[in-house]
Amino acid sequence: MAVLLETTLGDIVIDLYIEERPRCCLNFLKLCKIKYYNYCIFHSVQRNFMVQTGDPTSTGKGGESMFSTLYGDQAKYFEMENSPRIKHKKIGTVSMVNNGSNMHGSQFFFTTAENINYLDGVHTVFGEVSEGMDVLMKVNEAFVDKDNRPYQDIRINHTVILDDPFDDPSGLEVPDRSPEPTKEQLDTGRIGADEEIDDTKGKTMDQVDEMIKSKEAKARAQILEMVGDLPDAEIKPPDDVLFVCKLNPVTTSEDLETIFSRFGTINSCEVIRDQKTGDSLCYAFIEFEKEENCEEAYFKMDNVLIDDRRIHVDFSQSVAKLKQKYNLGNTKAAMDKNRGPGYIVKDRTAKQGNYDLVFDEDEDEPSHKHKKKKEKRNETEESDYRKSKDKHKRKRHRDDSDDEDRYTERRRKEDEMGRDRKKNRDREKDSERDRDRERDRDRGRNREGDRGRDRERERERDRDKRKDRDRDYDRDRGRDKYSSRDRDRKKDYR
C-alpha cells in the first residue's frame, strides 16, 4: 500500500503499514483521497532531525482527521496506536504528530536521522519512504529561520493513491478533480515555491560579472550616502565633464581650454591646485556644453602630448558640483519653508515688550482701589525680597567667616605639625652626629691599641733574635775551645 506525494522539489513515495497501523493508514489514505494535503507546506524543517507537514493553515497548530468530516468536531482527533511497537530507527520513517494529548489529527513528519529513540511511544509510526529519499534530503537542507520555517515555501502540490485496500466510509465526499489553492494558502509571507531565487540562472559569465559589479556599486553608493559623501545613492556623475590627469605642472587652465575648445564650446576648465601653496596637482576637469563634444574629445585626446607630458583623459566620476547644487537646493527649500508668508504687514509704531496698564485720572473709585492694592502688593513683595536678600547676605557672611576660621585653624595645625617634624629631624641629626663621633673615637682607640700590640711584638722578636745570636756565639766559642784542645793532644802524642 503506497501513496505518492508530488512536492515542489520532487516526488516522494510512502509505503504504509496497513496491518500494524490500520487506523492511522485509513485516516492518511482518505485525507489524501479528498485532496486535504494539497498545497500544504513543510512548516517545520529541523535539519538532520525531522521535516513536518500536513497542516492546511500553515501554522503548525491546525489540521483535522478524516473522521471530523464524517462525525463533526467531536471526531477532530483520534487516539494513537501503540501496539505493536514500531521504533524510529531509520531515515525516512513517517509518523503521525501527537497533539499533546496522545491524539492525532492530520499532521505527520518524516525523520531525517537514525535511531531517534525518544520519539518512540510518543508519535505513531505508520509508514516509511520507499522512493524519493533524495527529495527528502533536499527538504532537509532547506534554509530556515529561527522558528525552523523555510524561507522559501516547499509544498505538497498533489497526492496520488497508488493502492487503497480500505473502502470509502459512507458520507465521505471525494472531489472529481483537484481543487484550486485559496489565497490564504498561497499568501504565507515567504518566497513563493515557484519563484526563482537564483538570479544567475540562464545567464552567461559576462552577464553574471556585470550583475555582481552593479550590485557592489550600489552597495558602495549606499555606504557613501550614509557617511555623507554622496547626497543621494542614485546620483550619477555628469556625462559632459572630462577628467584629465598626468599634466605638466606648468600647464594652465587657459592652455587646456585653448586645446580642447576645438571640439566644442567649453563651459568651464579648471586645473586643480593646492589650496595653501597654489601649485598644480597635475589634473583638471573640463565641462563641455554638449555631450557629443565631450565624447569626441575623450576618443581623440587620450595619450596626447601636452607640454612634454602624455596626458590621460577619462569621463569624470566626481559629483562634487552636483552635491553643492543638491545641498544648495535643499537649503533654499528649507529657508522658503521656514520663512512663512512672503508679505506681512507690520505695525512699526507698535511698542515691543510688555505693557503696563495706564489709567485715566477720571476713572471711577474701584479702579483707584485696585491700583492702590497693586502698589501695596508690589511694595510688600519688594520689602520681602530685600529681607530675603539681606538674610542671604548675612548667612553668606557668616558662612564666609566660618570658612575663614576653619582655614585659620587648619593653617595653625599645619604649622604646628611642621614645627614638630622639624624638631624631630633636628633630634635625629644630633643623635646621628653623636653616633658618628662615638664610632670615630672607638676606631681611634682600636688603632692605638693595635700600635701598642705591634710594638710589643717587635720588642719580643728583637729579644728572641738577640737570644739566638748569643746562643749561636756561645756554641761557636765552645766549638773552638774543643778543637784547640784536640790539636794540643795530637801534638803531645807525636
Secondary structure, 3 states (H helix, E strand, C coil): CEEEEEECCEEEEEEECCCCCHHHHHHHHHHHHCCCCCCEECCEEECCCEEEECCCCCCCCCCCCCCHHHHCHHHCCEECCCCCCCCCCCCCEEEECCCCCCEECCCEEEECCCCCHHHECCEEEEEEEEECHHHHHHHHCCCECCCCCECECCEEEEEEECCCCCCCCCCCCCCCCCCCCCHHHHCCCCECCCCCCCCCCCCCHHHHHHHHHHHHHHHHHHHHHHHCCCCCCCCCCCCCEEEEECCCCCCCHHHHHHHHHHHCCEEEEEEEECCCCCCEEEEEEEEECCHHHHHHHHHHHCCCEECCEECEEEECCCCHHHHHHHHHHHHHHHHHHHHCCCCCCCCCCCCCCCCCCCCCCCCCHHHHHHHHHHHHHHHHHHHHHHHHHHHHHHHHHHHHHHHHHHHHHHHHHHHHHHHHHHHHHHHHHHHHHHHHHHHHHHHHHHHHHHHHHHHHHHHHHHHHHHHHHHHHHHHHHHHHHHHHHHHHHHHHHC
